[in-house]
């Protein structure tokens, strides 16, 4: 595993964003682990978190003109990543959406300059791909090109077909989908760490039952 991957998983565990146990997902699936990036706002080193994303973006050679962070987790993730890029002298316009369109004032559901050119979407997790699909379609309606999509954790689960959600998005929208870590790297981390090995069998079983 690369240093930024280990750093991301350590931050996720320390902030209790990544938890092991028994969880019912939105999809109805019973999962042995759960990831909620919102917990990282409760004391996580946000500079180190942003660095994990930036290191992954650079490592995967993603090219883009602006950043889009879908509500709600993508708002703070996109903000800290854009801030770190700005500190490095790379100023990327940032925008994000409202869950409900505003009918007064400036109106609309986009805060910030409308996405343009090649757009990088930043979010926390990719499961079935429903939220990612909504973001991509929203950007296309603004006549911009969603060229890349990066999340902290790709659960590597099947989407609408037997393909993984990430592969479906790549196929349907010609977009590059990447992640800092995925379920395979999480399993490797658990093996190497030696602390959470009592969850290893259930993680492998989940990967076998729902993975793609």
N, C-alpha and C positions, 0 to 999 in steps of 0.2 A: 504493500500500500504506500501511496505517496504521503508526504508529510502533511499536506493540506487536508487529505482525507482523514488521517488520524486526528488531526486538530479539530476538524468538524465534528467527528463522533465524540471526542472527549468533551467538547463544548455542549453538545446535545445531551449527553448523559449528565454532566455536572449541573446543567440548568433544568434537568428533568423534562426536557423537550422530547427526549427519547426515553421511553419507559418499556419495561418488560412485564408481562402478566397476561391477563385475559381481557380483551377489548372487542367490542362490537363496532365494526366500521359502518360508515354511511351506506355502504353496499350491502350490509347485512352479514358480511363475512366475519367469522370469529378469528381474531388475529392475536398472536402471542407477543406483539409489540405495537407501539403506537408512537407517532411522531407529531408534535404540535409546536411549531416554531414560535408561537406566541409566548411560550414560557421563557424564551431567550430574552424577552424584554424585562425579565424580573431579576437581572443581575449578571447576565452573561457578558463577557468581554465582546462588545459589539464590533470593536476594531478588528479583533481576531476573526470574528465571524465574517465580516466584510472581506478580510484578506483571503479567507478560504474560497469565497465566491470569485474574487478577482484572480486568484492563482489558478482556479479551475478554468475560468474564462480564457485566460492567457494560455494555459496548457492545451486547451482544446482549440485554440486559434479561431475563436469566434469573431467575426467581423460584423460591425453594426454601426448605425448612425445615431441611434437614440435608445433609451431604456424605457420599458413599460413594466410597471408593477401592478398586477391585478389585486383588487381588494379581496381580503384585507392584509394577509401576510406579505404579499408582494409589495405593499406600500412601504413598509419599513425596510424590507430587504433591498428593494430597488434604491431607496434613499441612501442607505449606508454604503452600498456599492458605488453609486454615483458620486458620493462624497469622497470615497477613497480614490476613485479614478481622478477626480478633480484635484486632489492633493498631489497626484502624480503628473499633473499638467494635462490630463485628458478630460475635457469637459463635454460630457454627453447630456443632452436634454433629457429630462425625466418627466414622465406622465403616469398617471394612474386613474382608475375609474371609480365612480360611485356605484354602489349597489343599485341605487334608485336614481333615475334621471332627475336633475334639478329643473324646476319649472319657472324659477325666477332668477334675478341677478344675471350672471353670465350664462345660465342655463346649461343644458347638456349633461353628460355624465362623465366627461373627461376633465381632470384637473391637471393643469400644465398645458404646454403646447401639444397640439395633436401629434401623435406619432407620425413620422415621415421616413422615407427611404427604407433602409434595412433596420428592422426593429428587433431588439433583444428583449425577450420576456423573462422576467426573473420571479420565481415563486419558491415555496418551501418544499412541497412534496408532489409527486405524481403517482396517482393510484390508478383509477379507471380512465383517466384522461378527460373527463367531462369538463372540468374547469379550464383545462388547457385549451380544449376545443373552443370554448366560449371566448376566451381571450384572443385566440387566433382569428376567429370570425369577426370579432369586434374591430380588430386592427385592419382586416381586409376591407371592411365597410368604410374605413377612413382613407382608403386608397393608398395605404402603406403596405410594406412587405414584411410579414413576420418571418424573419430569416433564421432565427435561432431562439431556443427556449432552454433555460437552465434551471434546475431545481436542486435543492439540497439533497433530497433523498428520492430515488426512483424505486418504488416498491416492486418493480418488475412483474406486475400483475397483468393478466389478460385484460384487454380492453373490450371492445364490442364484438370481437372475434376471438380466434385462438391466438392471434398475434398479441404481443405486449402493447400496452397503451402507447409507449414511446414510439414503437415501430409503426403503429397505426397513424399517429400524428405525422410522422415523417412521410409516410406513403400518401396520406390524404391531402397534405398541404405543402409538400416539398420543403419541409422545415427541418433544421438540424436540432435534434433533441438530446441534451446532455444532462449529466448530474454530477454532483460532487462525490456522492456515494450511492450505491444501490444495495439491494438485499444481499447479493453475493458478497460484496465487500463488508457488509455488516456481519455476515456469518463468519467471514475470515477474521474480522476484528475480534469477535467473541472468542474464537478459537485461540487467537494469539494472546488475548487479554487474560484469560483464565479466571475471570471474576464472575462472568455471567454464563458459564458453560452449562449450568443446570437448565438453561432455556434453549440450548443448542438443538436438541432433538425436535422441539416444537417449531423452531425456526426452519429447520430442514423440511419438516413435514408440511409446513405452510407453503414453502417454496415449491414443493412437489405438487401440492393440490391446486394452487392458484397461480403459480408462476407460468411464464411463457418464455 
